């Protein structure tokens, strides 16, 4: 991922509910809004259908942190977008993953991560947060531009599509059933929540 120095510096104007909220908080520029979001606690939100849940709970995951900034960019007509990436989740990324991989006989577990794209730059506003990961995610099996507030259902359908079209037919996953990968994925999500805020 790229340095935040490459983020747009545009002034925030009151053009929608998100931009008005940042102005209320005394945040004047787009790059300052990004830094504000990055510095807030990493945590799982209670309602992913509420566009302002990040502000209400003063925390967020890659889903809500990148949603609020991509939503701000949309209001300000800045060509910065939210992307979903599917990556290989292994023991190098989070402690305890090795046991899950051995249990299901998998080389990795496909997982979803979100990030932002502006021109040729990529930004992760959860990089450096205590988010259950030992390292940032830079390599992806598949990336796709999405709407800022893509629903959890649509995100999962996108994941299932990539699983069916790219991951299951690969040599690495030869003879592995979809249900095995989905069960392992559930355990990896639980593992990340368990590792949250650890120095793992």
N, C-alpha and C positions, 0 to 999 in steps of 0.2 A: 504494500500500500504506500501511497505517497504522503509527503509532508503536508501538514495543514497550511503551510505557507502558500500553497497553490490554490487555496479556497477563494472563491469570489469575495470581494470586499464591499460589494454594493450596500448602500444605505437601506435600512429597512423602512418601508413606507406602510401606512395602515391600509392595506388593500384587502384584508380578509381576517378571519378569526385568529389565525396563527400569527400573522405579522403583528396584529394588534396586541396579542398576548405578550410577544417578545418586547414590544415597545413599553407596555405596562411594567415589565420587569426591568426597564432601564437599559435594554440591550439595543444598540443602535445600528450595528452592521451585521451582514450575513455571516462573515467569518467569526464575529464575536458570538453569534447565536450557536454556531457549530461548536465552538470551544465550551460554551455554557452547557450544551447537551453532553458533550464528551465528559465533562467534569462531574456530572451528576452520577449518583450511584447506579451501578448495574443491578437490576432486579426485575423479576417477573411481575408483570402487571396483572391486575385483576379483571380488566375488561378491554379486550383488543378491538372491540367495535367502537369504542369511544375515542374519537380523534384527539381529544385533549387529555387523555389519561396520563401521558408523560408529565404534564404540568400538575395535574391533580395529585399524583403519587410521588412526584419529585424523583423519579427514577425510570429506568426503562431497559429493555433488551435491545439487541440489534434490530429487531422488528420495529419497536416503537421509537427508538432514538433516530433511526434513519427515516422513518415515516414522517416525523414532525419536521425534519429539515428538508426532505424532498417536498413536503407539503408547503413549506415556507418558500422554497425555490419556485414552486408552481404559482403561488400567489404573486411573487415578485417578477415573474417571467424570466427567471434565470435558468439557463439550460443545464441544470444539474439534476440527475435522476437517481432513483432508487433501483438497485439491481438485486436479484436473488442469485446466489451461487450455491451449487451443490458440490461438496468437497468430501475428501476421504478422511474420515474420523479414525484416528489411530492412537496408540499409546503415547506417541510424540506430542499429541495435542492435549490429552487429559489423563491424569493418573487413574488407574483402575480399568482402562479400556481393554487392556490385554486379556483380562479374564473373560470379558464379554466376547471378544473375537475368538478365543479358544473354545468357549462354550458352544458357539454356533459354527465354528469352522470357517470363519470369514477372514479375508485379507484386510478388510476395512469395513466401516459402516458408512453409507452415504448419509450425509447430514446437510441441513440448510443453514446458510448464513446470508446476511444482508450487508450491503455496502453502498456507497455513493459513487457516481461517475460524473465528472465534469471535464469535458474535452478529452484529453488523453490521460487524465489523472483519476486515481481511485482512492477513496477515503473510507476508513473504518472508524466510526465514532465510538466504538467499544474497545479499540486497541489500547492496551494498558489498563483497562478496567479489570477488577477482580471478577471474572466472568466464568471461571471454571476451566479456562484454557491456559495452557503453558506458553502458547505462542500465537501470533496472529495468523490468520488464514490468508494465504496469497495464491495458492494453486487450486483451481476448480475443475471439476469434470464438465460442468455446464454453467453458464451465466445467462441471465435474461433480464431485460429491462421490464419493470412492472410499475403499476400505479402506486403512488406513495402509501395509500391505505388499502392495499390488496387484502382481501379477507383471508382468514386462516384457512378456510375451506379451499379457496382458489390457490393459495400457496401450496397446500397439500396435494391438490390435483396436478399442479405443475411438477411437484416432486415425483408423483406416481408416473407421470408421463415420461419423465427423464429416466426413471427407474426401469420402465418397460422398454423404452427405445434405445437407451445408451448403456445402462449399467448391467442389466440382466443378460443381454447378448454378448457382453465382453468376455474375453478369455479368463480374466480374473474371477468372474462370478459363474463360470461354467458349472452347470448342474446344481446351482444354488436356487432354491425356491424363493419366490417373492415373500411368502409369509415368514420365512426365516429372517430375511433382511428387515422386515417391518417389526418383528419381535425384538431383534437386536437394537433397532433404532429406538424403540420405546425405552429399553434399558439404558441406552446411551443418554437420552434426554434426562432420565432420572439421575444418572451419574453426574451430569453437568450441574444439575440443581444441587446435588449433594456436595460437589466440589466448589460451589459458589463461594467467593470471598476467601477461599484458601489460597495459599501461595503454592499452587500446584503446577 
